[in-house]
Amino acid sequence: MSERNNLPLIDVRDLKQYFNINVGMFKTKPLKAVDGVSFSIKKGETLGLVGESGCGKTTVGRSILHLYKPTSGQIFYNGKEISTPKEIHDFRKKATMVFQDPYSSLNPRMTVSDIIGEPLDIHKAYATRAERQARILELMERVGLNSEHASRYAHEFSGGQRQRIGIARALALNPDFIV
């Protein structure tokens, strides 16, 4: 087995995520949302974070994907630290998130086709418009949505259907890692 295969897919070391909260006029205090979290995940493994509401589970996921800039700590993908804007952009081709609240994570001005196709557009993951559309329809079918739903908007769907739209979007680039 090669050394590369022994590396964890994701390696999080001493992740800290603090937010400044106002405690008076011109005064702030750090709120320690995540304080010193470390773990590794190998390819094919599943890790569940368990804890009370508000304990930082979602913040850990958002910080790993750099949706929040971590206060400190290191995040490695396949043995390489993810820290520069280019590394973050490249990492997001292979890592994605299914958001908890599907309604607030879906743009109400976009059709389902555009929502699912957005990651394909951002990362230029298709050669032709026909290839893009075929991938969108494949993803819709994979999550149990009919192709005629492609031109509809998020508010026209139930909560479960919205979650399926979010899952299809998350799967668009065949990610290695899903939060």
C-alpha atoms as an extended CHARMM CRD file, in Angstrom:
* protein
*
       179  EXT
         1         1  MET       CA              0.0000000000        0.0000000000        0.0000000000  PROA      1               0.0000000000
         2         2  SER       CA              1.3960000000        3.4000000000       -0.9180000000  PROA      2               0.0000000000
         3         3  GLU       CA              2.0650000000        6.1090000000        1.6470000000  PROA      3               0.0000000000
         4         4  ARG       CA             -0.6300000000        8.2650000000        0.0030000000  PROA      4               0.0000000000
         5         5  ASN       CA             -3.2650000000        5.5860000000        0.7040000000  PROA      5               0.0000000000
         6         6  ASN       CA             -2.3440000000        5.6570000000        4.4110000000  PROA      6               0.0000000000
         7         7  LEU       CA             -3.0570000000        9.3780000000        4.6730000000  PROA      7               0.0000000000
         8         8  PRO       CA             -6.4160000000       10.4340000000        6.0540000000  PROA      8               0.0000000000
         9         9  LEU       CA             -8.7750000000       12.0400000000        3.5590000000  PROA      9               0.0000000000
        10        10  ILE       CA             -9.4740000000       14.8040000000        6.0850000000  PROA      10              0.0000000000
        11        11  ASP       CA             -7.2320000000       15.6300000000        9.0230000000  PROA      11              0.0000000000
        12        12  VAL       CA             -8.3410000000       18.4130000000       11.3760000000  PROA      12              0.0000000000
        13        13  ARG       CA             -5.8310000000       19.5520000000       13.9950000000  PROA      13              0.0000000000
        14        14  ASP       CA             -6.6800000000       21.8230000000       16.9270000000  PROA      14              0.0000000000
        15        15  LEU       CA             -9.4530000000       23.6620000000       15.0590000000  PROA      15              0.0000000000
        16        16  LYS       CA            -10.6350000000       26.8120000000       16.8040000000  PROA      16              0.0000000000
        17        17  GLN       CA            -13.4640000000       29.0400000000       15.6540000000  PROA      17              0.0000000000
        18        18  TYR       CA            -14.1480000000       32.1410000000       17.7200000000  PROA      18              0.0000000000
        19        19  PHE       CA            -16.6580000000       34.8760000000       16.9830000000  PROA      19              0.0000000000
        20        20  ASN       CA            -16.5600000000       38.3600000000       18.4640000000  PROA      20              0.0000000000
        21        21  ILE       CA            -19.7500000000       39.3680000000       20.2330000000  PROA      21              0.0000000000
        22        22  ASN       CA            -20.6090000000       42.8720000000       21.3740000000  PROA      22              0.0000000000
        23        23  VAL       CA            -20.6370000000       43.3050000000       25.1510000000  PROA      23              0.0000000000
        24        24  GLY       CA            -20.9820000000       47.0560000000       25.2580000000  PROA      24              0.0000000000
        25        25  MET       CA            -20.2760000000       50.1060000000       23.2560000000  PROA      25              0.0000000000
        26        26  PHE       CA            -17.0470000000       49.5390000000       21.3150000000  PROA      26              0.0000000000
        27        27  LYS       CA            -16.2860000000       46.3690000000       23.3220000000  PROA      27              0.0000000000
        28        28  THR       CA            -16.2640000000       42.8070000000       22.0730000000  PROA      28              0.0000000000
        29        29  LYS       CA            -15.6170000000       39.4600000000       23.6800000000  PROA      29              0.0000000000
        30        30  PRO       CA            -14.6720000000       36.2220000000       21.9050000000  PROA      30              0.0000000000
        31        31  LEU       CA            -17.3210000000       33.4960000000       21.8440000000  PROA      31              0.0000000000
        32        32  LYS       CA            -15.5550000000       30.1380000000       21.5950000000  PROA      32              0.0000000000
        33        33  ALA       CA            -17.8470000000       28.2200000000       19.2240000000  PROA      33              0.0000000000
        34        34  VAL       CA            -15.2040000000       25.5390000000       18.5520000000  PROA      34              0.0000000000
        35        35  ASP       CA            -12.1600000000       25.2150000000       20.7820000000  PROA      35              0.0000000000
        36        36  GLY       CA             -9.4300000000       22.7200000000       19.9310000000  PROA      36              0.0000000000
        37        37  VAL       CA            -11.2030000000       20.0610000000       17.8610000000  PROA      37              0.0000000000
        38        38  SER       CA             -9.0330000000       17.3830000000       16.2120000000  PROA      38              0.0000000000
        39        39  PHE       CA             -9.9610000000       14.2880000000       14.1920000000  PROA      39              0.0000000000
        40        40  SER       CA             -9.0670000000       12.3260000000       11.0640000000  PROA      40              0.0000000000
        41        41  ILE       CA            -11.3180000000       10.6570000000        8.5090000000  PROA      41              0.0000000000
        42        42  LYS       CA            -10.0360000000        8.0550000000        6.0680000000  PROA      42              0.0000000000
        43        43  LYS       CA            -11.5260000000        7.6160000000        2.6010000000  PROA      43              0.0000000000
        44        44  GLY       CA            -14.7700000000        5.6570000000        2.9050000000  PROA      44              0.0000000000
        45        45  GLU       CA            -15.1720000000        6.3620000000        6.6280000000  PROA      45              0.0000000000
        46        46  THR       CA            -18.1160000000        8.1240000000        8.2210000000  PROA      46              0.0000000000
        47        47  LEU       CA            -17.7790000000       10.3520000000       11.2710000000  PROA      47              0.0000000000
        48        48  GLY       CA            -20.7140000000       11.6520000000       13.2580000000  PROA      48              0.0000000000
        49        49  LEU       CA            -20.4070000000       14.6790000000       15.5260000000  PROA      49              0.0000000000
        50        50  VAL       CA            -22.8470000000       14.4350000000       18.4080000000  PROA      50              0.0000000000
        51        51  GLY       CA            -23.7740000000       17.1430000000       20.8680000000  PROA      51              0.0000000000
        52        52  GLU       CA            -26.3990000000       19.4980000000       22.1550000000  PROA      52              0.0000000000
        53        53  SER       CA            -27.9530000000       22.1750000000       20.0020000000  PROA      53              0.0000000000
        54        54  GLY       CA            -25.5660000000       25.0870000000       19.6560000000  PROA      54              0.0000000000
        55        55  CYS       CA            -22.4330000000       23.1770000000       20.6890000000  PROA      55              0.0000000000
        56        56  GLY       CA            -20.5640000000       23.8410000000       17.4120000000  PROA      56              0.0000000000
        57        57  LYS       CA            -21.2170000000       20.8030000000       15.1930000000  PROA      57              0.0000000000
        58        58  THR       CA            -22.2640000000       22.8630000000       12.1670000000  PROA      58              0.0000000000
        59        59  THR       CA            -19.5250000000       25.4100000000       12.8700000000  PROA      59              0.0000000000
        60        60  VAL       CA            -16.9280000000       22.6120000000       12.6490000000  PROA      60              0.0000000000
        61        61  GLY       CA            -18.2770000000       21.6430000000        9.2080000000  PROA      61              0.0000000000
        62        62  ARG       CA            -18.4200000000       25.2130000000        7.9650000000  PROA      62              0.0000000000
        63        63  SER       CA            -14.8890000000       25.8490000000        9.2260000000  PROA      63              0.0000000000
        64        64  ILE       CA            -13.4890000000       22.7320000000        7.5310000000  PROA      64              0.0000000000
        65        65  LEU       CA            -14.9100000000       23.9790000000        4.2210000000  PROA      65              0.0000000000
        66        66  HSD       CA            -13.6460000000       27.5010000000        4.9830000000  PROA      66              0.0000000000
        67        67  LEU       CA            -17.1500000000       28.9400000000        4.8460000000  PROA      67              0.0000000000
        68        68  TYR       CA            -15.9190000000       30.4690000000        8.1010000000  PROA      68              0.0000000000
        69        69  LYS       CA            -12.2350000000       31.3630000000        8.1950000000  PROA      69              0.0000000000
        70        70  PRO       CA            -10.9130000000       29.2900000000       11.1060000000  PROA      70              0.0000000000
        71        71  THR       CA             -9.5030000000       31.3120000000       13.9950000000  PROA      71              0.0000000000
        72        72  SER       CA             -6.6510000000       28.8060000000       14.2030000000  PROA      72              0.0000000000
        73        73  GLY       CA             -5.7960000000       25.1790000000       13.5960000000  PROA      73              0.0000000000
        74        74  GLN       CA             -4.9290000000       23.1750000000       10.5240000000  PROA      74              0.0000000000
        75        75  ILE       CA             -7.0760000000       21.3620000000        7.9790000000  PROA      75              0.0000000000
        76        76  PHE       CA             -5.4680000000       18.8240000000        5.6580000000  PROA      76              0.0000000000
        77        77  TYR       CA             -6.9900000000       17.1400000000        2.6060000000  PROA      77              0.0000000000
        78        78  ASN       CA             -5.0960000000       14.0650000000        1.3630000000  PROA      78              0.0000000000
        79        79  GLY       CA             -2.0800000000       15.1590000000        3.3960000000  PROA      79              0.0000000000
        80        80  LYS       CA             -1.9660000000       18.7120000000        2.0370000000  PROA      80              0.0000000000
        81        81  GLU       CA             -2.8490000000       21.6930000000        4.2070000000  PROA      81              0.0000000000
        82        82  ILE       CA             -5.7430000000       23.7810000000        2.9050000000  PROA      82              0.0000000000
        83        83  SER       CA             -5.0650000000       27.4500000000        3.5840000000  PROA      83              0.0000000000
        84        84  THR       CA             -4.5960000000       29.6000000000        0.4660000000  PROA      84              0.0000000000
        85        85  PRO       CA             -7.5280000000       30.8620000000       -1.6250000000  PROA      85              0.0000000000
        86        86  LYS       CA             -6.5080000000       28.5930000000       -4.5320000000  PROA      86              0.0000000000
        87        87  GLU       CA             -6.2270000000       25.5590000000       -2.2430000000  PROA      87              0.0000000000
        88        88  ILE       CA             -9.6430000000       26.3470000000       -0.7700000000  PROA      88              0.0000000000
        89        89  HSD       CA            -11.1760000000       26.7130000000       -4.2550000000  PROA      89              0.0000000000
        90        90  ASP       CA             -9.6490000000       23.4200000000       -5.4050000000  PROA      90              0.0000000000
        91        91  PHE       CA            -10.7080000000       21.6890000000       -2.1630000000  PROA      91              0.0000000000
        92        92  ARG       CA            -14.3140000000       22.7830000000       -2.6900000000  PROA      92              0.0000000000
        93        93  LYS       CA            -14.3690000000       20.8190000000       -5.9520000000  PROA      93              0.0000000000
        94        94  LYS       CA            -13.9360000000       17.6890000000       -3.8250000000  PROA      94              0.0000000000
        95        95  ALA       CA            -15.6990000000       18.6950000000       -0.5880000000  PROA      95              0.0000000000
        96        96  THR       CA            -19.2200000000       19.9600000000       -0.0710000000  PROA      96              0.0000000000
        97        97  MET       CA            -21.9600000000       20.4220000000        2.4950000000  PROA      97              0.0000000000
        98        98  VAL       CA            -25.6220000000       19.5110000000        2.7530000000  PROA      98              0.0000000000
        99        99  PHE       CA            -27.0570000000       22.3860000000        4.7430000000  PROA      99              0.0000000000
       100       100  GLN       CA            -29.4500000000       21.7730000000        7.6430000000  PROA      100             0.0000000000
       101       101  ASP       CA            -32.1550000000       24.1690000000        6.4840000000  PROA      101             0.0000000000
       102       102  PRO       CA            -32.8090000000       23.4610000000        2.8220000000  PROA      102             0.0000000000
       103       103  TYR       CA            -35.0980000000       26.4640000000        2.3470000000  PROA      103             0.0000000000
       104       104  SER       CA            -32.6120000000       29.1070000000        3.4820000000  PROA      104             0.0000000000
       105       105  SER       CA            -29.7540000000       27.4520000000        1.5610000000  PROA      105             0.0000000000
       106       106  LEU       CA            -31.5910000000       27.5310000000       -1.7890000000  PROA      106             0.0000000000
       107       107  ASN       CA            -31.7150000000       30.7480000000       -3.8090000000  PROA      107             0.0000000000
       108       108  PRO       CA            -35.4180000000       31.5960000000       -4.2860000000  PROA      108             0.0000000000
       109       109  ARG       CA            -34.6870000000       33.3470000000       -7.6100000000  PROA      109             0.0000000000
       110       110  MET       CA            -33.0960000000       30.2820000000       -9.1800000000  PROA      110             0.0000000000
       111       111  THR       CA            -34.8150000000       27.3050000000      -10.7440000000  PROA      111             0.0000000000
       112       112  VAL       CA            -34.0040000000       23.8180000000       -9.4810000000  PROA      112             0.0000000000
       113       113  SER       CA            -31.9210000000       23.2940000000      -12.6160000000  PROA      113             0.0000000000
       114       114  ASP       CA            -29.8720000000       26.4130000000      -11.8760000000  PROA      114             0.0000000000
       115       115  ILE       CA            -29.4690000000       25.5280000000       -8.1780000000  PROA      115             0.0000000000
       116       116  ILE       CA            -28.1630000000       22.0440000000       -8.9520000000  PROA      116             0.0000000000
       117       117  GLY       CA            -26.0660000000       23.3270000000      -11.8610000000  PROA      117             0.0000000000
       118       118  GLU       CA            -24.4250000000       26.1620000000       -9.9310000000  PROA      118             0.0000000000
       119       119  PRO       CA            -21.4330000000       24.0900000000       -8.6750000000  PROA      119             0.0000000000
       120       120  LEU       CA            -20.9310000000       22.8240000000      -12.2280000000  PROA      120             0.0000000000
       121       121  ASP       CA            -20.8320000000       26.4360000000      -13.4380000000  PROA      121             0.0000000000
       122       122  ILE       CA            -18.5090000000       27.6910000000      -10.6890000000  PROA      122             0.0000000000
       123       123  HSD       CA            -15.9800000000       24.9240000000      -11.3150000000  PROA      123             0.0000000000
       124       124  LYS       CA            -16.4710000000       24.7580000000      -15.1050000000  PROA      124             0.0000000000
       125       125  ALA       CA            -17.2430000000       21.0420000000      -14.8200000000  PROA      125             0.0000000000
       126       126  TYR       CA            -18.8160000000       20.4960000000      -18.2420000000  PROA      126             0.0000000000
       127       127  ALA       CA            -17.8300000000       20.9700000000      -21.8710000000  PROA      127             0.0000000000
       128       128  THR       CA            -21.2530000000       21.7920000000      -23.3490000000  PROA      128             0.0000000000
       129       129  ARG       CA            -24.6400000000       23.0370000000      -22.1360000000  PROA      129             0.0000000000
       130       130  ALA       CA            -26.1040000000       19.6610000000      -23.1240000000  PROA      130             0.0000000000
       131       131  GLU       CA            -23.5750000000       17.8810000000      -20.8940000000  PROA      131             0.0000000000
       132       132  ARG       CA            -24.4940000000       20.2340000000      -18.0280000000  PROA      132             0.0000000000
       133       133  GLN       CA            -28.2120000000       19.5950000000      -18.4810000000  PROA      133             0.0000000000
       134       134  ALA       CA            -27.7080000000       15.8230000000      -18.6950000000  PROA      134             0.0000000000
       135       135  ARG       CA            -25.7610000000       15.8810000000      -15.4040000000  PROA      135             0.0000000000
       136       136  ILE       CA            -28.5030000000       17.9370000000      -13.7170000000  PROA      136             0.0000000000
       137       137  LEU       CA            -31.2250000000       15.5260000000      -14.8550000000  PROA      137             0.0000000000
       138       138  GLU       CA            -29.1170000000       12.5410000000      -13.7400000000  PROA      138             0.0000000000
       139       139  LEU       CA            -28.7130000000       14.0960000000      -10.2750000000  PROA      139             0.0000000000
       140       140  MET       CA            -32.4190000000       14.8840000000      -10.0320000000  PROA      140             0.0000000000
       141       141  GLU       CA            -33.2980000000       11.2930000000      -10.8640000000  PROA      141             0.0000000000
       142       142  ARG       CA            -30.7140000000       10.0100000000       -8.3850000000  PROA      142             0.0000000000
       143       143  VAL       CA            -32.3910000000       11.8900000000       -5.5050000000  PROA      143             0.0000000000
       144       144  GLY       CA            -35.9390000000       11.0530000000       -6.5860000000  PROA      144             0.0000000000
       145       145  LEU       CA            -37.0060000000       14.2640000000       -8.3390000000  PROA      145             0.0000000000
       146       146  ASN       CA            -38.7650000000       14.2440000000      -11.7150000000  PROA      146             0.0000000000
       147       147  SER       CA            -37.1640000000       15.9960000000      -14.6710000000  PROA      147             0.0000000000
       148       148  GLU       CA            -40.2350000000       18.2270000000      -15.0450000000  PROA      148             0.0000000000
       149       149  HSD       CA            -39.3010000000       19.7840000000      -11.6760000000  PROA      149             0.0000000000
       150       150  ALA       CA            -36.1770000000       21.3320000000      -13.2470000000  PROA      150             0.0000000000
       151       151  SER       CA            -37.8850000000       24.6090000000      -14.1740000000  PROA      151             0.0000000000
       152       152  ARG       CA            -39.6400000000       25.0790000000      -10.8190000000  PROA      152             0.0000000000
       153       153  TYR       CA            -38.5150000000       27.2110000000       -7.8710000000  PROA      153             0.0000000000
       154       154  ALA       CA            -37.6080000000       26.0990000000       -4.3290000000  PROA      154             0.0000000000
       155       155  HSD       CA            -40.7390000000       27.5720000000       -2.7010000000  PROA      155             0.0000000000
       156       156  GLU       CA            -42.8600000000       25.2000000000       -4.8170000000  PROA      156             0.0000000000
       157       157  PHE       CA            -41.4880000000       22.1250000000       -3.0140000000  PROA      157             0.0000000000
       158       158  SER       CA            -42.0220000000       20.4450000000        0.3400000000  PROA      158             0.0000000000
       159       159  GLY       CA            -39.2480000000       20.4750000000        2.9470000000  PROA      159             0.0000000000
       160       160  GLY       CA            -38.2120000000       16.9360000000        2.0220000000  PROA      160             0.0000000000
       161       161  GLN       CA            -38.0710000000       17.7840000000       -1.6760000000  PROA      161             0.0000000000
       162       162  ARG       CA            -35.9940000000       20.8900000000       -0.9000000000  PROA      162             0.0000000000
       163       163  GLN       CA            -33.5790000000       18.6970000000        1.0420000000  PROA      163             0.0000000000
       164       164  ARG       CA            -33.2860000000       16.4510000000       -2.0310000000  PROA      164             0.0000000000
       165       165  ILE       CA            -32.4500000000       19.4970000000       -4.1530000000  PROA      165             0.0000000000
       166       166  GLY       CA            -29.6900000000       20.3800000000       -1.6660000000  PROA      166             0.0000000000
       167       167  ILE       CA            -28.3800000000       16.8110000000       -1.7580000000  PROA      167             0.0000000000
       168       168  ALA       CA            -28.3600000000       16.8090000000       -5.5800000000  PROA      168             0.0000000000
       169       169  ARG       CA            -26.4150000000       20.0800000000       -5.5540000000  PROA      169             0.0000000000
       170       170  ALA       CA            -23.9410000000       18.6150000000       -3.0360000000  PROA      170             0.0000000000
       171       171  LEU       CA            -23.3860000000       15.5510000000       -5.2510000000  PROA      171             0.0000000000
       172       172  ALA       CA            -22.9500000000       17.5620000000       -8.4790000000  PROA      172             0.0000000000
       173       173  LEU       CA            -19.1340000000       17.4260000000       -8.5370000000  PROA      173             0.0000000000
       174       174  ASN       CA            -18.7880000000       13.8250000000       -7.2420000000  PROA      174             0.0000000000
       175       175  PRO       CA            -17.2120000000       14.9650000000       -3.9640000000  PROA      175             0.0000000000
       176       176  ASP       CA            -14.7840000000       12.9080000000       -1.9030000000  PROA      176             0.0000000000
       177       177  PHE       CA            -16.0180000000       14.5220000000        1.3230000000  PROA      177             0.0000000000
       178       178  ILE       CA            -19.5120000000       15.6270000000        2.3600000000  PROA      178             0.0000000000
       179       179  VAL       CA            -20.3750000000       17.5190000000        5.5430000000  PROA      179             0.0000000000
